[in-house]
Amino acid sequence: MIRRALPRDASALTRVAHAAKRHWRYPEAWIRLWRDALTVRPGFVERQPVYCAVEGVRIVGFYALAGRGSTRELEHMWVAPHRIGSGLGRRPLAHAGASARGDGARFLSIASDPNAVGFYLRMGARLIGDVPSTPRGRTLPLLRLGRVSE
């Protein structure tokens, strides 16, 4: 089930994001650099469209959207490590696309973790470039999902 996240879900969402990032065995020094970016605060959940995938009472994934106009940014998209590769990610990504379209967007922009690029490509996204990341000198693949009119 996909439902709107509540401010009280922020700590569970943060745990999913941190665990998912650690799943890829990044150095702990990098995880510390990313701590703030991976931390979801109650105020963020109140202000942004944040939805979570729930199994029973357990949050097993979530996404957040940002932006206005014809393009939305997939600001967060995380799946609990025990569900990575199980197909679970398809549901929240499809929901994010439908939510963005319902809000007038035509495109979903995704600055992807390099380990997730294959997933997004299988879901129909196109690689359109890269964006700077942390630590300095690192970049993330930039993908676009939707009707591309370039």
C-alpha positions as CSV (number, residue, x, y, z in Angstrom):
1,M,0.0,0.0,0.0
2,I,1.2,3.5,-0.8
3,R,0.0,6.3,1.6
4,R,0.8,9.9,2.3
5,A,3.6,10.1,4.9
6,L,2.8,11.8,8.2
7,P,5.2,14.0,10.2
8,R,5.4,11.3,12.8
9,D,6.8,8.9,10.1
10,A,10.0,11.1,9.7
11,S,12.3,8.9,11.8
12,A,11.1,5.7,10.1
13,L,11.7,7.4,6.7
14,T,15.2,8.5,7.8
15,R,16.0,4.9,8.9
16,V,15.0,3.6,5.5
17,A,17.1,6.2,3.7
18,H,20.2,5.6,5.8
19,A,19.9,1.8,5.6
20,A,19.3,1.9,1.8
21,K,22.4,4.1,1.3
22,R,24.5,1.8,3.5
23,H,23.3,-1.2,1.5
24,W,25.6,-0.1,-1.3
25,R,28.6,-0.3,1.1
26,Y,29.7,3.3,0.8
27,P,32.5,4.4,3.2
28,E,31.2,5.6,6.5
29,A,33.0,8.9,6.0
30,W,30.7,9.4,3.0
31,I,27.6,8.4,4.9
32,R,28.5,11.0,7.5
33,L,28.8,13.6,4.7
34,W,25.3,12.6,3.5
35,R,23.7,12.5,7.0
36,D,21.7,15.7,6.6
37,A,20.6,14.9,3.0
38,L,19.3,11.5,4.2
39,T,17.5,12.8,7.2
40,V,13.8,13.5,6.8
41,R,12.4,15.9,9.2
42,P,8.7,16.3,10.2
43,G,8.5,19.8,8.7
44,F,9.7,18.5,5.4
45,V,6.9,15.8,5.4
46,E,4.4,18.5,6.2
47,R,5.5,20.8,3.3
48,Q,6.4,18.3,0.5
49,P,4.5,15.5,-1.2
50,V,6.0,12.5,0.6
51,Y,4.5,9.1,0.2
52,C,5.5,5.8,1.7
53,A,5.2,2.1,0.8
54,V,3.8,0.2,3.8
55,E,3.6,-3.5,4.4
56,G,1.5,-4.2,7.4
57,V,2.5,-1.4,9.7
58,R,6.1,-1.2,8.5
59,I,7.4,1.5,6.1
60,V,9.5,-0.3,3.5
61,G,10.1,2.6,1.1
62,F,9.2,6.2,0.3
63,Y,9.6,9.0,-2.2
64,A,9.4,12.8,-2.0
65,L,8.8,15.2,-4.9
66,A,10.0,18.8,-5.2
67,G,9.6,21.6,-7.8
68,R,6.9,23.3,-9.8
69,G,6.0,23.7,-13.5
70,S,6.5,21.0,-16.1
71,T,9.2,19.1,-14.2
72,R,9.2,17.6,-10.7
73,E,12.3,16.4,-9.0
74,L,12.4,13.0,-7.3
75,E,14.0,14.3,-4.2
76,H,14.0,11.0,-2.3
77,M,13.3,7.5,-3.5
78,W,14.4,4.8,-1.1
79,V,13.6,1.1,-0.5
80,A,14.4,-0.9,2.6
81,P,17.5,-3.1,1.9
82,H,15.6,-6.3,2.4
83,R,13.3,-5.3,-0.4
84,I,15.9,-3.9,-2.9
85,G,15.6,-6.0,-6.1
86,S,12.2,-7.4,-5.2
87,G,10.2,-5.1,-7.5
88,L,8.8,-3.0,-4.6
89,G,10.4,0.2,-6.1
90,R,8.1,0.0,-9.1
91,R,5.0,0.9,-7.0
92,P,6.3,4.1,-5.4
93,L,7.9,5.3,-8.7
94,A,4.7,4.8,-10.6
95,H,2.8,6.6,-7.8
96,A,5.4,9.5,-8.0
97,G,4.8,9.7,-11.7
98,A,1.1,9.8,-11.4
99,S,1.3,12.3,-8.6
100,A,3.5,14.6,-10.6
101,R,1.2,14.3,-13.7
102,G,-1.8,15.0,-11.5
103,D,-0.1,18.2,-10.4
104,G,0.5,19.3,-14.0
105,A,4.1,18.0,-14.5
106,R,5.2,16.3,-17.7
107,F,8.6,15.1,-16.5
108,L,10.2,13.6,-13.5
109,S,13.9,14.5,-13.0
110,I,16.0,12.0,-11.1
111,A,19.5,12.6,-9.7
112,S,20.2,8.9,-9.2
113,D,22.5,7.0,-7.0
114,P,24.8,5.2,-9.5
115,N,23.6,1.9,-8.1
116,A,20.0,2.7,-9.0
117,V,20.5,3.8,-12.6
118,G,19.6,0.4,-14.0
119,F,16.3,0.4,-12.2
120,Y,15.3,3.8,-13.5
121,L,16.4,2.9,-17.1
122,R,14.2,-0.3,-16.9
123,M,11.3,2.0,-15.7
124,G,11.6,4.1,-18.9
125,A,13.9,6.9,-17.8
126,R,16.5,8.4,-20.1
127,L,20.0,9.4,-19.0
128,I,20.4,13.1,-19.8
129,G,23.6,14.1,-18.0
130,D,25.0,14.3,-14.6
131,V,25.0,16.6,-11.6
132,P,27.6,17.5,-8.9
133,S,27.4,15.5,-5.7
134,T,29.2,15.0,-2.4
135,P,32.1,14.3,-1.8
136,R,33.7,16.9,-4.0
137,G,34.4,15.7,-7.5
138,R,31.6,13.0,-7.4
139,T,28.7,13.3,-9.8
140,L,25.3,11.6,-9.9
141,P,23.6,10.4,-13.1
142,L,20.7,12.7,-14.1
143,L,17.7,11.0,-15.6
144,R,14.4,12.1,-16.9
145,L,11.2,10.1,-16.9
146,G,8.2,11.2,-19.0
147,R,7.5,12.7,-22.4
148,V,10.8,14.2,-23.5
149,S,10.5,16.9,-26.0
150,E,14.2,17.8,-26.7
